[in-house]
C-alpha cells in the first residue's frame, strides 16, 4: 500500500530533522540496504553492503564476548566472596571439634556444596572415640589412599586441586552420601614434615558443579588456608 503525499512528506520531514532515527534502528537500516540492493539488480556487487554485513557480524560477536566477559567477572567475584567468607568462618572457631564439624554445616552451605569430607591417612587404628564422633565430616584411611584416590591408580602426577565428575562415588570417603555425589573437588593437604598427607573433598550432587576445565585458583587458596589452620591444631 502506497503512502499518501502528505504522509510521505511528514515522514520525510521527520527523518530530515533527525536522521539518527533511521541510523540507530538496525532493522530499518537493513530494510533500506535490501531495497537498495534490489534496485541495483543481481549483476552489481554492492561492496558497501557486504562491508556493512561483515561489520554487523563483528559487532554481534563483540557484544556476545562483552556479555560473556561481564558474566565471568561477576561469577569470579561471587566465587572469591564465597571462599573468603568460608576461610573467615574457619578462623573464627575456637575449638578443634567445632572447627571440623563446621565443614559439614556452615562451610558447606557457604560454598554451596552438598558434602565436605576431611580425609586423613593413618597407620594406626581408627577406633578412637573422637574419630567416631566426627564421622560425618572425617574419613580416616590407610596410608597411600589419598594419592591412589586422586590419580585413580594411574601413574600420573598428583595436582594440588583436582576437579572431576564421578559415576560411582567412594563410600570410604563419603559414607552414606556416596550414592548421590556426582562431581567432586579434591584438595590435597600438606600438614608439615613428618606427617601423612590429607585431602579435603568437596562433593556435589550436580554433575556439572566441578569439571576438569574449570579454574582452581580459589580452591587452591582455600586448601592452603585450611591446611595452615590444621597445622596449628596438630601442633
N, C-alpha and C positions, 0 to 999 in steps of 0.2 A: 504494500500500500504506500503510495507516494504521499509526501507531506505537502500541505498547502503552503503557498508562498509566504504568508505571514508567519506560520510556524517555523519554516525554514530560516526566515530572516531572524527570528527570535533566537533560534539555536546558534546561528552564525554569529550574532552579536554577543551571545554569552561566551562562546568559545574565543572570539577575538579579544574580549575584555579580560579573560583569564584562561590562557592556553593550557595551564597546568592541569585543568580539569580533565583534559584528554591525556596529556603526557603522563600523569600519575596513575592513570587507570590502565592496568595491563591488558584487560580484556578488550577495551576499546582500541588500544594500540594494535593488538593482534588482528582485530577485525579490519582496521584500516589498511594494515600491511597486506592482509589476504586479499582485500578488494583491489589494492594496487597491483598485486601480482597477477590477479585475474585479468585486469585491464591490459597489462603488458603482454599477456599471452604466454604460451608454453615455450616459445622459441627464444625467449630473452631470459638470461640469467641475472637475477637481481642479487648482486653481491652484497648490497647493503642489508637486504632482508636476511640473507644467510648469516651475515656477521651478527645481526641482532639476535637471531635464533641461538647462535653459539654463546653470545653474551648472556642471554636469558638462562641457558643451560648452566653456565658457570655460576651465575648468581644463585640459582636454585641449589647447586652443590655447596656453595659458600654458606648459604643460610642453613642448610642441613648440618654442615660442620659446626657452625656457630652454635646451633642449638645443642649439638652433641657435647661440645666443649663445656658449655654452661652447665648442662646436666651432670657431666662428670665432675666438674668443680664442686657443685653442691653435694654430690654423693660423697666425694672425698672429704669435704668439710664435715659432713654428718658422721662419717666413719671416724675421723680424728676426734670429734667431740665424744663419741661413744668410748673410744679407747682411753682417753684422758679421764673420763668420769669413772670408768672401771678401775683404773690404776689408783685414783684418789680414794675410791671406796675401800680398796685393799689396804692402803696406807693408814686409814683411819681406825682400823680394827686393832684392839689391844691384846686379844687372847688368841693363841695359836689355833685352837679348835674352831673358834668363831671365824677366824681368817679362812680356814679351809672350807667350812660349811657355807660361807658366803659365796663360794664359787658356784654352787648349785642353786643359789637363790638370787641374791641381788646382782651379782656379776653376770650370771647367765641372762637375767632379764635386761640388763643394760646393753649387753652385746647382742641380744635378740637371737640367742641360740637355744636349742631345746635340751642340751645336756653339756655339762663340763665335767671332765674327769681328770684328776691328777694321778698319773701313773708313775709309781716308784719301783725301781728294781731293788731286790734284796737277796742276800744269800742265807738269810735266817728264816725261821718260821713266821708266818703272818697271822698267828693266832692271838696276837696282842689285843687286849680289850679296846684300846684306843682305835686300832685299825678297824675293829668291828663296828664301833660307834660311827666312824667316818666312812662307812661302806658306801654311802650314797654318792660321795664325791671322790673317794680314794680307792685306787686299784693297786694292790701290791702284786708284783710279778717277779718271775725269775730273772737272773742276770742274763743280759743279752737280748731280752724281749723287745726293748724299745727299738733297737736298730733293725731287728728282724721284722717288726710290725711296720715300721715306716718304709723300708725298702721292699717289703713283701717277699723277703727271702732272696731277692736278686743281688748280684754283686754290683752295687751301684753306690755312689757317694750319698751320704745322708745330709740332706739340706736342713738348715735351721727351721724352716717352715715348709710344710708340705700340705697342699690343698688337693682334695680328690673327692670323687663321687664313689660311693660304695654300694654294692649289691647285697652283701651279707656282712653286716657289722659284727665286730667281735664281742661275744658275750663276756669274754675275760676282761674287756675294757669297760663296756657299757652295762653289763649285768642285764637286768630285765628290760632295759630300754633299747637293747640291740635290735629288736625287731622293727623299730620304726625310725632308725637312723639311716639316712641315705646320702649324706655328704659330711665330710669332716675336715677340720684343720688340725694338723699335728704340729705342735710347737716343742721343739727339742729344748731340754733344760739342762744346764750345767751347774751343779751345786758346789763346785770347787774341787781342789786337789784331794785325792783320796776318797772321794765319794762317788757312788754309782750314779749314772745319769738318770734323768727322769723325763717325763713328757706331759705336756698339758694338751688335752684333747677337747676340741670344741665340736660337738655333733649337732647336726640339723636334720629335721625331717624333710625339709625342702632339698631335693637332689641338686638344685641349681645354686644354692647359697654359697657353696665352696666348690670352685672349679680350678683346674691347673693353670688356666691362663689369666687368673686374677693377680693383682699386686699383693705383695706380702709385707711391705714395709711397716704398716701399722701393727700387724700381728707380731712381727719381729720385735718391735718396741715393747709391746705388751708382755711378750715372753721374757725379754731382758729385764723388765721391771719386776715381774713376778719372781724370777729366779734370784734376783738380788735381795728381795724381801725374804724369800725362803732361806737363803744363806744365813741371814741374821737369826732366824728362828733356829736353824740347825746348829748354829754355833753356841 
